[in-house]
Amino acid sequence: MNIHTIRKENERMMYGAVIIFLLLILSSYQSEGLPVIIGFVLNASNGTDANNYSIVMWQPVNGRSVNQTDMIGEYGASALGNNWLIDCFDDPPTNNNDCDVDDVLNFEIIEQNGFTSLTMNFTISQDMIDMGFGEAPNVSMDFNFGPNITFWNPENLSTISGLQLVNASVQNLSRFNVSTVWYSIDNRTENHTKEAQPGNSTLPMHVNTFYYNDTFDTTLFPDGQYLLWVYANSSRGKWSYNLLNITINNTGKADLLVNFTTINFSDPEPYEGENITIFATVFNPGGIDVPEVTVLFYDGELIPENLILPNRTIGVAAGKSNITNVSYTPRMGSANITVILDPSLSDYGLIDESNESNNLVNTTLFVPAYTFFVGNLSGSFSLGSSGGSNLIIWNASTISGSNILVADSDSLLSFTSLKALGRDSAGLFVENDFSELDDLLDMENFSDSLNITYTAFGPPKNMTNFTVFSTLITNVSYANSTNTSGFITGILWDTDDDVGGDGQFDSADQEDIVFITRAQASSQGAYGVYDYEVRVPANLRRYKSPDTTTVTFFIEII
């Protein structure tokens, strides 16, 4: 039994003891014919003790105002740490509050010092009525953070006119939904508000983020200085805001702008060499139409050779927007994509605008260094004798545990000479193998390099064993093939290519490299249910010459 199992068993035993102890004191609290409800509260994730906070319980049909409470811990009715105990409802002269079979009860931690909990519920069962008590689900104490709001448009201290885009990111920092987001523009004499549900729904879960986009007509306001506020409110009543200073000046000029939240990709997670489309939405909240404006797209530094051609020309009416696009073939790693509007005549362009500072924006597109192969193994074959007898019959129903190996198509593998990368031919640890392979695959500067993915900058993060051609290969460094633990990918090197005789992988000999995974029949992976999933560096196909376009798959059946 591992330590996690032992801990789990201890928790069960301790909780069982709590229930037994509570049974001994139930009669002091139990109303005739009604169950007593007991529950357990987990401390907050930051270590804050839940004891001495209070639980409130109510029937939704009667509303929260008709409730009962208990203090959590030894000073409450349970007299036990992190436990609570409440007699079920019995509130004459009406019988609407009695606890009957199939009644639903809600409960939560009463907010104190910013700590509360999700609202939990359970249903009264006949067993609870018969036994005189029921167990409520465990509940965790959580801090009720207000949402975090960041402005992206307009900029602080900017001058605006016409139809103005309000763009802000709202980040949920708690386990409680963000229910409403709204903006307000005010000074001594004017006030304008507008509400919107984020994404037409609540914003749930910890650290989820969405971009709030809305517009307002600045011509409703006299020219002058204003405060622009964006508020966000959680479903538990915790609200927060951010604000900035703006100047409204409707002079009749155009105002072309582009925002990084409105630069989109046809595939936001492309693979290397995939042909994708970059879309940019251009706004004109100004007071006059712009019949033509040039839009440039750059990949990297703003120099002519980095232009993503062809340049685009579009028109944008006053108070409207227009979308343009360009085709793009990404490379591995991070690409800094920049969009520039009206680029001629130095920094100020050909078009006279009320704000010349919002015509350039950039965003980052990340292309992983790996290609992820997934699929199923199917088919069958038989190895027969000259007399027509079948010596071996194999079919796809026995694929679990079979090895799938991937190598550059120019490699000549000796399958019985494979060793774990990071180990020499004698099995001893070698620290720099992964960084050397990164150099050979041009991955050394990537955030998902082999060294970062497989090692803690030297020592392996995870190790396992593989048996290849009946040879046990120990201490194989591996990483999850994708974002699930159902499939893993390890790395091997071919000691038969060690022509230098130093007994280890190195860039001088550039020994053959193999990426290996085990088949798992009909298992859940990142992209569905299938038999295998393996991560392979996109540059593995270029590892050796002359073929720089393909890798080869090998399946070792068992």
C-alpha positions as CSV (number, residue, x, y, z in Angstrom):
1,M,0.0,0.0,0.0
2,N,1.5,3.4,-1.0
3,I,1.5,6.4,1.3
4,H,-1.5,8.0,-0.5
5,T,-3.5,4.8,0.0
6,I,-2.5,4.7,3.7
7,R,-3.5,8.3,4.1
8,K,-6.9,7.7,2.5
9,E,-7.5,4.7,4.7
10,N,-6.7,6.8,7.8
11,E,-9.1,9.4,6.7
12,R,-11.9,6.8,6.4
13,M,-11.1,5.4,9.8
14,M,-11.1,8.9,11.4
15,Y,-14.3,9.9,9.7
16,G,-15.9,6.6,10.8
17,A,-14.9,7.4,14.3
18,V,-16.4,10.8,14.1
19,I,-19.7,9.3,12.9
20,I,-19.7,6.8,15.7
21,F,-19.1,9.5,18.3
22,L,-21.8,11.7,16.8
23,L,-24.3,8.9,16.9
24,L,-23.8,8.9,20.7
25,I,-24.9,12.5,21.0
26,L,-27.6,12.6,18.4
27,S,-30.4,12.0,20.8
28,S,-29.8,15.3,22.5
29,Y,-30.6,17.2,19.3
30,Q,-33.0,15.0,17.3
31,S,-36.6,16.1,17.0
32,E,-39.1,13.3,16.9
33,G,-39.3,11.7,13.5
34,L,-36.8,14.1,12.0
35,P,-33.2,13.3,11.1
36,V,-30.1,15.1,12.4
37,I,-27.8,16.3,9.7
38,I,-24.0,16.0,10.2
39,G,-21.3,17.3,8.0
40,F,-17.5,17.8,7.6
41,V,-15.7,21.0,6.5
42,L,-12.3,21.0,4.8
43,N,-9.9,23.9,5.8
44,A,-9.2,26.5,3.2
45,S,-6.4,25.8,0.7
46,N,-4.2,28.4,2.3
47,G,-4.4,26.6,5.7
48,T,-7.1,28.8,7.3
49,D,-8.9,26.8,9.9
50,A,-12.6,26.2,9.3
51,N,-13.3,25.7,13.0
52,N,-15.4,28.5,14.7
53,Y,-16.9,29.6,11.4
54,S,-20.6,28.8,11.0
55,I,-22.8,26.7,8.7
56,V,-26.3,27.8,7.6
57,M,-28.8,25.2,6.3
58,W,-32.2,26.0,4.6
59,Q,-34.8,24.5,2.3
60,P,-34.7,26.3,-1.1
61,V,-38.5,26.0,-1.3
62,N,-38.8,28.3,1.8
63,G,-35.9,30.6,1.0
64,R,-32.7,31.2,2.8
65,S,-34.3,33.5,5.4
66,V,-35.9,30.4,7.1
67,N,-32.7,28.6,8.2
68,Q,-30.8,26.9,11.0
69,T,-27.1,27.4,11.8
70,D,-24.3,25.7,13.8
71,M,-20.8,26.6,14.6
72,I,-18.1,24.4,13.0
73,G,-15.9,22.5,15.5
74,E,-15.8,21.7,19.2
75,Y,-17.8,24.8,20.2
76,G,-20.7,23.8,18.0
77,A,-23.4,21.1,18.4
78,S,-21.1,18.4,17.1
79,A,-18.3,19.1,19.6
80,L,-15.8,17.8,17.1
81,G,-13.2,19.7,15.1
82,N,-14.3,20.5,11.5
83,N,-17.7,18.9,12.0
84,W,-21.2,20.5,12.3
85,L,-24.5,19.1,13.4
86,I,-28.0,20.6,12.7
87,D,-31.4,19.2,13.7
88,C,-33.6,19.0,10.6
89,F,-36.4,21.6,10.3
90,D,-39.4,21.4,12.5
91,D,-41.1,24.8,12.6
92,P,-44.8,24.7,13.8
93,P,-47.4,25.8,13.3
94,T,-46.8,25.3,9.5
95,N,-45.5,21.9,8.5
96,N,-43.9,23.2,5.3
97,N,-40.5,23.2,7.0
98,D,-40.5,19.6,8.2
99,C,-37.8,17.3,6.6
100,D,-39.6,14.7,4.6
101,V,-38.3,12.2,2.1
102,D,-37.1,13.9,-1.2
103,D,-36.9,17.3,0.4
104,V,-33.8,19.2,-0.8
105,L,-31.6,21.0,1.7
106,N,-29.0,23.7,0.9
107,F,-26.1,24.6,3.1
108,E,-23.0,26.8,3.0
109,I,-20.4,28.5,5.2
110,I,-21.6,31.9,6.4
111,E,-19.1,34.4,5.0
112,Q,-16.7,35.8,7.6
113,N,-13.4,37.5,7.0
114,G,-13.8,36.9,3.3
115,F,-14.1,33.1,3.7
116,T,-17.2,31.2,2.6
117,S,-18.0,28.1,0.5
118,L,-19.9,27.0,-2.5
119,T,-23.6,26.3,-1.9
120,M,-24.0,22.6,-1.5
121,N,-27.2,20.5,-1.5
122,F,-28.5,17.0,-0.7
123,T,-31.8,15.2,-0.6
124,I,-33.5,13.6,2.4
125,S,-33.8,9.9,1.9
126,Q,-36.0,7.3,3.6
127,D,-32.9,5.8,5.2
128,M,-32.1,9.2,6.9
129,I,-35.7,9.3,8.3
130,D,-35.4,5.6,9.5
131,M,-31.9,6.0,11.1
132,G,-32.6,9.5,12.5
133,F,-29.5,11.1,10.9
134,G,-28.0,11.9,7.6
135,E,-24.6,12.8,6.2
136,A,-24.2,16.0,4.2
137,P,-21.5,16.2,1.5
138,N,-18.1,17.5,2.5
139,V,-17.7,21.2,1.8
140,S,-14.5,23.2,1.4
141,M,-13.9,26.7,2.8
142,D,-12.8,29.2,0.1
143,F,-11.9,32.9,0.0
144,N,-14.3,35.0,-1.9
145,F,-11.9,37.0,-4.1
146,G,-13.3,39.8,-6.3
147,P,-12.6,39.4,-10.1
148,N,-9.5,41.0,-11.5
149,I,-10.1,43.6,-14.3
150,T,-7.5,44.8,-16.8
151,F,-8.2,47.5,-19.3
152,W,-7.0,47.0,-22.9
153,N,-9.0,49.8,-24.7
154,P,-9.2,52.7,-24.5
155,E,-5.9,53.6,-22.9
156,N,-5.6,55.7,-19.8
157,L,-5.4,59.4,-20.5
158,S,-6.5,58.9,-24.1
159,T,-8.6,61.2,-26.2
160,I,-11.6,59.4,-27.7
161,S,-14.5,60.3,-30.0
162,G,-17.4,58.7,-32.0
163,L,-18.3,55.1,-31.2
164,Q,-15.8,53.9,-28.6
165,L,-14.8,50.3,-28.0
166,V,-14.6,49.3,-24.3
167,N,-12.4,46.3,-24.0
168,A,-11.2,44.7,-20.7
169,S,-10.2,41.2,-19.5
170,V,-12.0,39.9,-16.5
171,Q,-10.2,37.1,-14.6
172,N,-12.1,35.0,-12.0
173,L,-9.8,34.5,-9.0
174,S,-12.2,32.4,-6.9
175,R,-14.4,29.3,-7.1
176,F,-17.5,31.5,-7.3
177,N,-19.0,32.5,-10.7
178,V,-18.6,36.0,-12.1
179,S,-22.2,36.8,-12.7
180,T,-22.2,40.4,-14.2
181,V,-19.8,42.8,-15.9
182,W,-20.7,46.4,-16.7
183,Y,-19.2,49.7,-17.5
184,S,-20.0,53.3,-16.4
185,I,-18.9,56.7,-17.6
186,D,-19.5,59.6,-15.2
187,N,-18.6,63.1,-14.1
188,R,-20.5,65.7,-12.2
189,T,-23.4,65.9,-14.6
190,E,-23.5,62.7,-16.8
191,N,-23.8,59.0,-16.0
192,H,-24.1,56.2,-18.5
193,T,-24.1,52.5,-17.6
194,K,-24.5,49.3,-19.5
195,E,-24.6,45.7,-18.3
196,A,-23.6,42.5,-20.0
197,Q,-23.4,38.8,-19.0
198,P,-19.8,37.6,-19.7
199,G,-20.0,35.5,-22.8
200,N,-23.8,35.3,-22.4
201,S,-23.3,33.2,-19.3
202,T,-21.6,33.1,-16.0
203,L,-17.8,32.9,-15.8
204,P,-17.1,29.8,-13.6
205,M,-14.1,28.2,-12.0
206,H,-10.8,29.5,-10.7
207,V,-8.7,31.8,-12.9
208,N,-10.9,31.6,-16.0
209,T,-10.6,34.7,-18.1
210,F,-12.8,36.3,-20.8
211,Y,-12.6,39.5,-22.8
212,Y,-15.4,42.0,-22.2
213,N,-16.1,44.0,-25.4
214,D,-18.8,46.8,-25.7
215,T,-19.2,50.2,-27.3
216,F,-20.6,53.5,-26.3
217,D,-21.5,56.6,-28.3
218,T,-19.3,59.5,-27.0
219,T,-21.5,62.0,-28.8
220,L,-24.0,61.6,-26.0
221,F,-21.5,63.5,-23.8
222,P,-20.2,67.0,-24.0
223,D,-16.5,67.3,-24.7
224,G,-14.5,67.0,-21.5
225,Q,-12.7,64.7,-19.1
226,Y,-14.4,61.6,-17.7
227,L,-13.8,58.5,-15.6
228,L,-14.5,55.2,-17.4
229,W,-15.2,52.3,-15.0
230,V,-15.6,48.6,-15.5
231,Y,-17.1,46.6,-12.7
232,A,-17.4,42.8,-12.2
233,N,-19.6,41.1,-9.6
234,S,-19.3,37.6,-8.3
235,S,-22.4,35.4,-7.7
236,R,-21.5,35.7,-3.9
237,G,-21.7,39.5,-4.0
238,K,-18.0,40.2,-4.2
239,W,-17.4,43.0,-6.7
240,S,-14.4,44.9,-7.9
241,Y,-13.6,47.6,-10.5
242,N,-10.9,49.3,-12.5
243,L,-11.0,52.8,-13.9
244,L,-9.1,55.1,-16.2
245,N,-9.2,58.8,-17.3
246,I,-10.5,59.6,-20.8
247,T,-11.1,62.8,-22.7
248,I,-14.0,63.0,-25.2
249,N,-13.3,65.3,-28.1
250,N,-15.6,64.9,-31.1
251,T,-13.8,66.9,-33.7
252,G,-15.1,65.0,-36.7
253,K,-11.9,63.2,-37.4
254,A,-11.5,59.4,-38.0
255,D,-9.9,57.2,-35.5
256,L,-8.6,53.9,-36.8
257,L,-7.7,51.4,-34.2
258,V,-6.8,47.7,-33.8
259,N,-6.8,45.7,-30.6
260,F,-4.9,42.5,-29.8
261,T,-8.0,40.8,-28.5
262,T,-9.5,41.1,-32.0
263,I,-6.6,39.5,-33.8
264,N,-7.6,35.9,-34.3
265,F,-6.2,32.8,-36.0
266,S,-8.1,30.2,-38.0
267,D,-6.2,27.6,-35.8
268,P,-5.0,29.1,-32.5
269,E,-2.9,26.0,-31.9
270,P,-1.3,25.2,-35.3
271,Y,1.4,22.8,-36.1
272,E,4.6,23.8,-37.9
273,G,4.0,24.3,-41.6
274,E,0.2,24.4,-41.4
275,N,-1.4,27.1,-43.7
276,I,-3.6,29.2,-41.4
277,T,-5.3,32.6,-41.7
278,I,-4.7,35.6,-39.5
279,F,-7.8,37.8,-39.0
280,A,-7.7,41.5,-37.8
281,T,-10.7,43.6,-36.9
282,V,-10.2,47.3,-37.6
283,F,-12.4,49.7,-35.8
284,N,-13.2,53.3,-36.7
285,P,-15.0,54.9,-33.7
286,G,-14.3,58.3,-35.2
287,G,-16.7,60.8,-36.8
288,I,-16.0,60.3,-40.6
289,D,-15.7,57.4,-43.0
290,V,-12.3,56.0,-44.1
291,P,-12.7,54.8,-47.7
292,E,-9.2,53.2,-47.8
293,V,-6.6,52.3,-45.2
294,T,-3.6,50.0,-45.7
295,V,-3.1,47.2,-43.2
296,L,0.3,45.5,-42.8
297,F,1.0,42.2,-41.1
298,Y,4.5,41.4,-39.8
299,D,6.1,38.2,-38.5
300,G,8.7,39.4,-36.0
301,E,10.8,42.6,-36.3
302,L,9.2,45.4,-38.4
303,I,11.5,45.1,-41.4
304,P,10.5,44.6,-45.0
305,E,11.6,41.0,-45.2
306,N,9.3,40.1,-42.3
307,L,6.1,41.4,-44.1
308,I,3.4,38.8,-44.5
309,L,2.3,39.6,-48.0
310,P,0.2,40.8,-49.7
311,N,-0.6,44.1,-47.9
312,R,-4.4,44.6,-47.5
313,T,-6.5,47.7,-48.2
314,I,-10.0,48.0,-46.7
315,G,-12.5,50.7,-46.0
316,V,-14.0,51.4,-42.5
317,A,-17.1,53.5,-42.1
318,A,-17.5,55.9,-39.1
319,G,-18.7,54.1,-36.0
320,K,-18.2,50.7,-37.8
321,S,-15.5,48.0,-38.1
322,N,-14.2,45.8,-40.9
323,I,-12.3,42.5,-40.9
324,T,-9.3,41.8,-43.1
325,N,-7.0,38.7,-43.2
326,V,-3.8,37.2,-44.6
327,S,-2.5,33.7,-45.1
328,Y,0.4,32.6,-42.9
329,T,2.6,29.5,-42.5
330,P,3.9,29.4,-39.0
331,R,7.3,28.1,-37.8
332,M,8.0,26.3,-34.6
333,G,8.2,28.4,-31.4
334,S,6.8,31.8,-30.6
335,A,5.9,34.2,-33.4
336,N,5.3,37.9,-32.7
337,I,2.5,38.9,-35.1
338,T,2.2,42.7,-35.5
339,V,-0.6,44.5,-37.3
340,I,-0.1,48.2,-38.5
341,L,-2.8,50.5,-39.8
342,D,-2.1,53.5,-42.1
343,P,1.7,53.0,-42.1
344,S,2.9,55.7,-44.6
345,L,4.3,59.1,-43.8
346,S,6.4,58.1,-40.9
347,D,4.4,57.5,-37.7
348,Y,1.3,59.6,-38.6
349,G,0.1,57.9,-41.8
350,L,-1.9,59.4,-44.6
351,I,-5.2,59.7,-42.6
352,D,-5.7,62.5,-40.2
353,E,-7.0,60.9,-37.0
354,S,-8.1,62.1,-33.6
355,N,-5.7,59.4,-32.0
356,E,-2.6,58.4,-33.9
357,S,-1.3,56.1,-31.1
358,N,-3.6,53.1,-31.5
359,N,-2.7,52.0,-35.0
360,L,-0.2,49.3,-34.1
361,V,-0.8,46.1,-32.0
362,N,1.0,42.8,-31.7
363,T,0.1,39.4,-30.3
364,T,2.0,36.1,-29.9
365,L,1.3,32.8,-31.7
366,F,2.9,29.7,-30.2
367,V,3.6,26.7,-32.4
368,P,4.6,23.6,-30.3
369,A,7.9,21.9,-31.2
370,Y,6.1,18.6,-31.4
371,T,3.7,16.7,-33.7
372,F,1.2,14.6,-31.8
373,F,0.3,11.3,-33.5
374,V,-2.8,9.4,-32.3
375,G,-4.7,6.5,-33.8
376,N,-5.8,2.9,-33.6
377,L,-4.0,-0.3,-34.5
378,S,-6.0,-2.7,-36.5
379,G,-5.6,-5.7,-38.8
380,S,-4.0,-9.2,-38.4
381,F,-1.4,-11.4,-39.9
382,S,-0.1,-14.9,-39.5
383,L,3.4,-16.5,-39.9
384,G,3.1,-19.9,-41.5
385,S,5.3,-22.8,-42.4
386,S,5.9,-24.2,-45.8
387,G,3.3,-26.9,-45.1
388,G,0.6,-24.3,-44.6
389,S,0.5,-24.5,-40.8
390,N,0.1,-21.2,-38.8
391,L,3.0,-20.8,-36.4
392,I,2.0,-17.3,-35.1
393,I,-1.3,-15.5,-35.4
394,W,-1.6,-11.9,-34.3
395,N,-4.6,-9.6,-34.3
396,A,-5.5,-6.2,-33.1
397,S,-7.3,-7.4,-30.0
398,T,-3.9,-8.1,-28.4
399,I,-2.2,-4.7,-29.0
400,S,-2.2,-3.4,-25.4
401,G,1.5,-3.2,-24.2
402,S,2.8,-3.3,-27.8
403,N,5.6,-0.8,-28.4
404,I,5.3,1.9,-31.0
405,L,8.7,3.4,-32.0
406,V,9.2,6.5,-34.2
407,A,12.5,7.5,-35.8
408,D,13.8,9.7,-38.6
409,S,13.3,7.8,-41.9
410,D,17.1,7.9,-42.6
411,S,17.9,6.1,-39.4
412,L,19.2,2.4,-39.5
413,L,18.1,1.1,-36.1
414,S,19.6,-1.8,-34.1
415,F,16.6,-2.6,-31.9
416,T,18.7,-4.7,-29.5
417,S,21.2,-1.9,-28.9
418,L,18.8,0.8,-27.7
419,K,19.4,2.6,-24.4
420,A,17.6,5.3,-22.4
421,L,18.6,8.8,-23.4
422,G,20.3,10.3,-20.4
423,R,22.1,7.0,-19.7
424,D,25.4,5.8,-21.1
425,S,25.9,2.3,-22.5
426,A,26.7,1.1,-19.0
427,G,23.4,2.5,-17.6
428,L,25.0,5.4,-15.7
429,F,23.4,8.9,-15.6
430,V,24.6,11.5,-18.2
431,E,23.3,15.0,-17.5
432,N,23.6,16.8,-20.9
433,D,22.0,14.3,-23.3
434,F,18.7,16.2,-23.6
435,S,20.3,19.6,-24.2
436,E,22.6,18.1,-26.8
437,L,19.6,16.6,-28.6
438,D,17.8,19.9,-28.4
439,D,20.8,21.5,-30.2
440,L,20.6,18.9,-32.9
441,L,16.9,19.4,-33.4
442,D,17.1,23.2,-33.2
443,M,14.9,23.2,-30.1
444,E,17.2,24.7,-27.5
445,N,15.4,28.1,-27.3
446,F,11.9,26.7,-27.1
447,S,9.8,26.8,-24.0
448,D,8.8,23.2,-24.6
449,S,12.3,21.9,-25.4
450,L,13.3,18.4,-24.6
451,N,15.4,19.5,-21.7
452,I,12.5,21.5,-20.2
453,T,9.8,18.8,-21.0
454,Y,11.7,15.7,-19.8
455,T,14.1,16.9,-17.2
456,A,14.4,19.3,-14.2
457,F,17.4,20.9,-16.1
458,G,19.4,17.7,-15.7
459,P,17.8,15.0,-13.6
460,P,14.8,13.3,-15.2
461,K,11.3,14.3,-14.1
462,N,9.9,10.8,-14.7
463,M,11.4,7.4,-15.4
464,T,10.0,4.0,-16.5
465,N,11.1,0.8,-18.1
466,F,10.5,-0.6,-21.6
467,T,11.1,-4.1,-23.0
468,V,12.1,-3.9,-26.6
469,F,12.9,-7.1,-28.5
470,S,13.0,-9.0,-25.2
471,T,15.7,-6.6,-23.9
472,L,14.8,-4.6,-20.7
473,I,15.6,-0.9,-21.0
474,T,15.6,0.7,-17.6
475,N,15.5,4.4,-16.4
476,V,13.8,5.7,-19.6
477,S,12.9,9.4,-19.1
478,Y,9.3,10.0,-20.2
479,A,6.7,12.8,-20.5
480,N,3.0,12.5,-20.9
481,S,2.3,12.3,-24.6
482,T,-0.3,15.1,-24.3
483,N,-2.2,16.5,-21.3
484,T,-3.4,13.1,-20.0
485,S,-1.4,10.5,-18.1
486,G,-2.9,7.6,-20.1
487,F,-0.2,7.7,-22.8
488,I,3.5,8.4,-22.3
489,T,6.5,9.0,-24.6
490,G,10.0,8.0,-23.8
491,I,13.3,8.6,-25.7
492,L,16.0,6.1,-26.6
493,W,19.3,6.2,-28.4
494,D,21.1,3.6,-30.5
495,T,24.4,2.5,-28.9
496,D,25.3,0.7,-32.2
497,D,26.0,4.2,-33.7
498,D,28.6,5.1,-31.1
499,V,31.5,5.3,-33.5
500,G,33.5,7.6,-31.3
501,G,33.5,4.9,-28.6
502,D,32.8,7.2,-25.6
503,G,29.8,5.0,-24.6
504,Q,27.3,7.9,-24.5
505,F,25.0,9.9,-26.8
506,D,26.7,13.0,-28.2
507,S,26.3,15.5,-31.0
508,A,29.6,14.4,-32.7
509,D,28.3,10.9,-33.4
510,Q,24.6,12.0,-33.7
511,E,23.4,8.5,-32.8
512,D,20.0,7.4,-34.0
513,I,17.1,8.6,-31.8
514,V,13.9,6.7,-31.1
515,F,10.7,8.0,-29.5
516,I,8.7,5.2,-27.9
517,T,5.2,4.7,-26.5
518,R,3.1,1.7,-25.4
519,A,-0.2,1.0,-27.0
520,Q,-3.3,1.0,-24.7
521,A,-6.3,-0.4,-26.4
522,S,-9.3,1.9,-26.5
523,S,-8.0,4.4,-24.0
524,Q,-8.9,8.0,-23.4
525,G,-6.4,10.6,-24.7
526,A,-6.4,14.3,-25.3
527,Y,-8.2,14.0,-28.7
528,G,-10.6,11.1,-28.0
529,V,-10.5,7.3,-27.5
530,Y,-7.9,5.4,-29.4
531,D,-5.0,2.9,-29.0
532,Y,-1.9,5.1,-29.1
533,E,-0.7,8.7,-28.6
534,V,2.9,9.8,-29.0
535,R,4.7,13.1,-29.1
536,V,7.4,13.5,-31.7
537,P,9.6,16.6,-32.3
538,A,8.6,18.1,-35.6
539,N,12.3,18.4,-36.5
540,L,12.9,14.7,-36.1
541,R,12.3,14.3,-39.8
542,R,15.3,16.6,-40.4
543,Y,17.6,14.8,-37.9
544,K,19.5,13.0,-40.7
545,S,19.7,13.4,-44.5
546,P,18.8,13.1,-47.3
547,D,15.1,12.6,-46.4
548,T,14.0,15.7,-44.4
549,T,10.2,15.2,-44.8
550,T,9.2,11.9,-43.1
551,V,9.6,9.8,-40.0
552,T,9.0,6.1,-39.8
553,F,6.8,4.1,-37.4
554,F,7.7,0.7,-36.1
555,I,5.3,-1.5,-34.2
556,E,6.7,-4.3,-32.0
557,I,3.9,-6.8,-31.4
558,I,3.7,-8.9,-28.3
